[in-house]
Amino acid sequence: MSQILKNKVLDDFILWNNLKNGNEKSFSLLFEKYYRDLISYGNSLCPYAEKVQDCIQDVFADIWLYRDSLQDNVVVKAYLLSSVRKRIARLHERDHVFRKTTTTDALEFLFDFSIENDLVEDEVTAERVLLLNKLLNDLPGRQKEALYLRYHQGLSVDQIADLLDVNYQSASNLLHRGLLSLRKEWKGSIPLLVLISSGVF
């Protein structure tokens, strides 16, 4: 683990435990730190921006309300993403969007990958990047979501497995199959993972 990542985990650990002890400043800092990531992920699962914002507000309201019962050792970002996913799944169930499903499996991943052309130095590669965008967005939803969580949100395979409610091997397979499909078609000069990691905004 890099020193920067260690510091980030440590910062989250301190903020989380301060929050558990009733520190409103730490609560606000975590909200501000992860709000944009949660909005991005929430919008990929629900096309209604106001409902996504409501779900995120509800997640943080519950965290504050039930802070005494929160676990001590959590990966805060993964915990928040998972909580938002579950909250949106319950919203869909309540609104009968997915025929009263009570699982997160029925959520459709709506995020559109769009790798930026400013990473590209020549016209041929630019054309291939357009193709890569299409290939990414044509992947099965679960593969696309796994890639998004791994390379855009920076989650580990273990964390992706927990969030998607699958075992480690299934999460690893989703990533492997998605990358395998892309690598079959990618012939550009820029490494594939650099593009996926840097340009999915």
WOVEN-V378293 format. One record per helix or strand. SS is the DSSP state (a for helix, b for strand). FROM is the first residue (numbers start at 1). TO is the last residue. Records with the same first field share a line. If there is no record, write none. Layout:
BEGIN
SS->FROM-TO, FROM-TO
END
This chain:
BEGIN
a->3-20, 24-43, 49-65, 67-69, 76-94, 117-119, 123-138, 141-152, 157-164, 168-185, 192-198
END
